[in-house]
Amino acid sequence: ELLKNLSFSRPFEISDKYGNRIASHDFVTDGVAKVAKNFIRLTPNRAGKKGSIWSKFPVDLKNATFFVEFRISGKAKKLFGDGLAIWIVEPYRTHDTYWDDDFYMGGFEYDDLDDLNPYHAYNEWPLGDFHGFEPEFFGIGVIFDTYVNADLPKHKDVTIVVNERNTTKVR
C-alpha cells in the first residue's frame, strides 16, 4: 500500500506561498535543492554543495518496503560530489519544532528567517558532512558513493550505515 504522505512523484506542479515549486506539502527541501517540474535536483554538479529533501512525517510502521528511483548525472566528464544517501532516521531535534501551514519553524520567529531558505530544516535534519547529514544520528542510512577517496583503503559503491547516535556501524 502506497503511503501518500511519504511519497512524491512528478510532475511537480504545486508551489508554496512564496511561489517556489515544491515536491509535496508533505516534504521539505533544504540547502541548494531545487524542485523543477519533472525532477528534483539535490545539488548542482559542483563540489561542496549540499541539498536535501525530507518527509515531514515519520515512518510509523514495524515493517516497510521502500522504492526509490534516482539518477546521478551531470555535464562534466566525471561526477563531482560524493553521491547520494537515503536516511531513515529519528528527527535530530524535536523539542522546539513545529509546522505552521507550509512554513517550517524551529523555535524561531518569522523575522529571524529573512536570509534563510523558508523551508530550512536545520533543527530536525541538519545538513552535515556525512553524505549530507550529521554523523551522530539514530537510524539507518543507505549511501551511494560516486567518489573514490584516495585516502581510504577500500571504496564501496553502496554502504549501509546503522547508528544509535554514538556508534556508526558499517554494513
C-alpha positions as CSV (number, residue, x, y, z in Angstrom):
1,E,0.0,0.0,0.0
2,L,1.4,3.4,-1.0
3,L,1.5,5.9,1.8
4,K,0.7,9.2,0.1
5,N,2.2,11.4,2.9
6,L,5.6,9.5,2.5
7,S,5.6,9.6,-1.3
8,F,6.0,12.1,-4.2
9,S,6.2,11.8,-7.9
10,R,6.5,14.0,-10.9
11,P,5.2,16.3,-12.4
12,F,5.7,18.7,-9.5
13,E,3.1,21.4,-10.2
14,I,2.3,22.9,-6.7
15,S,4.0,25.9,-5.2
16,D,4.5,27.2,-1.7
17,K,3.1,30.6,-0.6
18,Y,6.3,32.2,-2.0
19,G,5.8,30.8,-5.5
20,N,8.6,28.2,-5.2
21,R,7.8,24.8,-6.7
22,I,7.6,22.0,-4.1
23,A,7.6,18.2,-4.3
24,S,4.6,17.9,-2.0
25,H,3.1,19.7,1.1
26,D,4.4,16.6,3.0
27,F,8.1,17.2,2.2
28,V,10.6,19.9,2.9
29,T,13.7,20.8,0.9
30,D,16.9,22.3,2.2
31,G,20.3,23.6,1.1
32,V,20.7,24.1,-2.6
33,A,17.9,21.5,-3.5
34,K,15.6,22.8,-6.3
35,V,12.3,21.3,-7.4
36,A,11.7,21.5,-11.2
37,K,8.6,20.3,-13.0
38,N,9.9,16.8,-13.8
39,F,12.8,16.3,-11.3
40,I,14.3,17.3,-8.0
41,R,18.0,18.4,-8.1
42,L,19.5,17.9,-4.7
43,T,22.8,19.6,-5.7
44,P,24.3,21.1,-8.9
45,N,27.3,19.3,-10.4
46,R,29.8,21.3,-8.3
47,A,31.9,20.3,-5.4
48,G,31.0,21.4,-1.9
49,K,27.2,21.7,-2.4
50,K,24.6,20.2,0.0
51,G,20.9,19.7,-0.6
52,S,18.2,17.5,0.8
53,I,14.5,16.6,0.8
54,W,12.9,15.2,3.9
55,S,9.4,13.9,4.8
56,K,7.6,15.9,7.4
57,F,6.0,12.7,8.7
58,P,7.6,9.7,10.5
59,V,7.6,6.2,9.1
60,D,5.4,4.7,11.9
61,L,5.5,1.1,10.7
62,K,7.0,-2.0,12.0
63,N,7.8,-3.3,8.5
64,A,8.1,-1.3,5.3
65,T,9.4,-1.6,1.8
66,F,10.9,1.5,0.2
67,F,11.1,2.1,-3.6
68,V,13.4,4.9,-4.7
69,E,14.1,6.0,-8.2
70,F,17.0,8.3,-8.7
71,R,19.6,9.4,-11.3
72,I,23.0,10.9,-10.7
73,S,24.1,12.9,-13.7
74,G,26.0,15.9,-14.9
75,K,27.5,17.5,-17.9
76,A,31.2,17.0,-16.9
77,K,33.2,14.0,-17.9
78,K,33.4,12.9,-14.3
79,L,30.9,13.2,-11.4
80,F,31.6,15.7,-8.7
81,G,30.3,15.4,-5.2
82,D,30.2,12.4,-3.0
83,G,27.0,10.7,-4.2
84,L,23.6,10.3,-2.6
85,A,22.3,9.0,0.7
86,I,18.8,7.9,1.8
87,W,18.3,8.3,5.5
88,I,15.6,6.7,7.6
89,V,16.3,8.3,11.0
90,E,14.7,9.8,14.0
91,P,14.5,13.6,13.9
92,Y,17.7,15.2,15.1
93,R,15.9,17.6,17.5
94,T,12.2,17.6,18.3
95,H,11.8,19.6,21.5
96,D,11.4,23.1,19.8
97,T,10.0,22.4,16.4
98,Y,6.6,22.8,14.9
99,W,5.0,23.3,11.5
100,D,2.9,26.3,10.6
101,D,1.0,25.8,7.3
102,D,3.8,25.2,4.8
103,F,6.4,27.1,6.8
104,Y,8.8,25.1,8.9
105,M,9.7,26.8,12.2
106,G,12.4,25.6,14.6
107,G,11.6,27.8,17.6
108,F,12.4,31.0,15.6
109,E,10.2,34.0,14.8
110,Y,9.5,34.8,11.2
111,D,11.8,37.9,11.4
112,D,14.8,35.6,12.2
113,L,14.4,33.7,9.0
114,D,14.7,36.5,6.5
115,D,18.0,35.3,5.0
116,L,17.4,31.6,5.2
117,N,15.6,29.1,3.0
118,P,12.0,29.4,4.2
119,Y,11.9,25.6,4.4
120,H,15.2,25.3,6.2
121,A,15.1,22.1,8.2
122,Y,18.2,22.8,10.3
123,N,16.7,21.7,13.6
124,E,15.4,18.2,12.7
125,W,17.6,17.3,9.8
126,P,20.8,19.4,9.8
127,L,23.0,19.4,6.6
128,G,26.3,17.8,7.5
129,D,29.4,16.4,6.0
130,F,28.5,12.7,6.3
131,H,26.9,12.4,2.9
132,G,24.7,15.4,3.6
133,F,23.8,14.5,7.1
134,E,25.2,14.6,10.6
135,P,27.4,11.7,11.7
136,E,25.6,11.3,15.0
137,F,22.1,10.0,14.1
138,F,19.7,7.4,15.2
139,G,18.6,5.2,12.4
140,I,19.9,3.8,9.1
141,G,21.4,5.3,6.0
142,V,22.0,3.8,2.5
143,I,24.9,5.6,0.8
144,F,25.5,5.6,-2.9
145,D,29.1,6.8,-3.2
146,T,30.2,8.2,-6.5
147,Y,33.6,9.5,-5.4
148,V,36.7,7.3,-4.8
149,N,38.6,8.9,-2.0
150,A,42.4,8.4,-2.4
151,D,43.0,8.4,1.4
152,L,40.6,5.5,2.0
153,P,41.9,1.9,1.6
154,K,38.7,0.4,0.3
155,H,35.9,2.0,-1.8
156,K,32.3,0.8,-1.6
157,D,29.8,2.0,-4.2
158,V,26.9,1.2,-1.8
159,T,27.2,1.3,2.0
160,I,24.6,0.7,4.7
161,V,25.2,2.5,8.0
162,V,23.4,2.0,11.3
163,N,23.8,4.3,14.2
164,E,22.3,4.8,17.7
165,R,23.6,8.5,17.9
166,N,27.0,7.4,19.2
167,T,28.4,4.4,17.2
168,T,28.2,4.1,13.5
169,K,28.2,0.5,12.2
170,V,29.0,0.0,8.5
171,R,27.3,-3.0,6.8
